[in-house]
Amino acid sequence: MTNKLIVDKILKILEKEHINLYHDVSKEKIKEHIANIDRLNEMSDSEFDLEMLKLFALFKDAHTSYRIQYIPLDYKLTYIHGKFYILDNDIWKEISSFGKLKASEMHEKLEPLVNYETQEWLNSSIKNMINNAYIYKMLKLNDNNLEITLVDGTKLELHKQNILNRKYDKPKSPYSFKLLNDNILYFKYERCCENKEFPFSEFLKEITETIEKNKISKYILDLRGNSGGNSEILNPFQKLVKDKNLYGVLLIDNRVFSSGRFAVARFKKEFNTPLIGEPTGGAAKSYGYTKPLEIEGKRFSASIKLWDFSDIFGYKGAIQPDILVEESIKNIQNHDDIILKKAVDFIIKSKK
């Protein structure tokens, strides 16, 4: 099957499966975009993938996405406040260029490839993309390695991580808790999913026993980095908060997406829980509940529901914190969790 036929079939499938594919872009514009793709049938796999990312980005629905392969690098990179950094000898160092491409130009290259709904989603996506060696191949910046120049003039080479020597960490539990200051329950909820070795029901039992034993009345629910999953798993904790009349705060950042927003919306609606941190990546109103799809080895997804929490927050974009605390590369470098510190200070001073 030619690339042109594959694209046509992908579009037909999206039109059939998506709840409202053309909510932000006209069908005519999509057709025009496809028609203007040069030498579509002669493209390599990486060239085709690049064009598909550009196409899917036009739909402005981050859950309707085109999947590309992920190839890890031997360095870790990050993107914060419009600047790129690389972790070298445990120190975050600012990047001035990727090969011959200036750092500012890298942002311009990546933005058209991201199907984002909020600026926060874009920033989080760029952070993920620069850690994928396949992105650099698609942009034709390298095949096996790429020279990185730092602002101080130092040059480093990015390589694909050697899969044979790659170390795989044991997956962390999606939930954990501990006591802070002996009287604040700190609950880290990283993913909306069950730990089969430690079901949420057992986890909640331990939390309940800890609350009763230590006479806990305040909590911090840390949702930072929660990209979603099953939104119903957290419901028993929400009931516990109500039954025990607990007072707490929620920590959020630009890596809170999809079902992670459900917790934010539900706690804000029922308890008017203060939000501390940075705006979420997911919007208060957006499409979601993705359906995985595939044709000719090309994997993609379509949104089949619309989630709208705009009546709770009073707006449709990224969910804003009540108390804004912005991380800096210096905080990250020093492992200084200023968001958590602010939350602890806030909840200690609270009269509730």
Secondary structure, 3 states (H helix, E strand, C coil): CCHHHHHHHHHHHHHHHCCCCCCCCCHHHHHHHHHCCCCHHHCCHHHHHHHHHHHHHCCCCCCCCECCCCCEECCEEEEECCEEEEEECCEEEEEEEECCEEHHHHHHHHHHHCCCCCHHHHHHHHHHHCCEHHHHHHCCCCCCEEEEEECCCCEEEEEECCHHHCCCCCCCCCEEEEEECCCEEEEEECCECCCCCCCHHHHHHHHHHHHHHHCCCEEEEECCCCCCECCCCCHHHHHHHHHCCCEEEEEECCCCCCHHHHHHHHHHHHHCCCEEECCCCCECEEEEEEEEEEECCEEEEEEEEEEECHHHHCCCCECCCCEECCCCHHHHHCCCCHHHHHHHHHHHHCCC
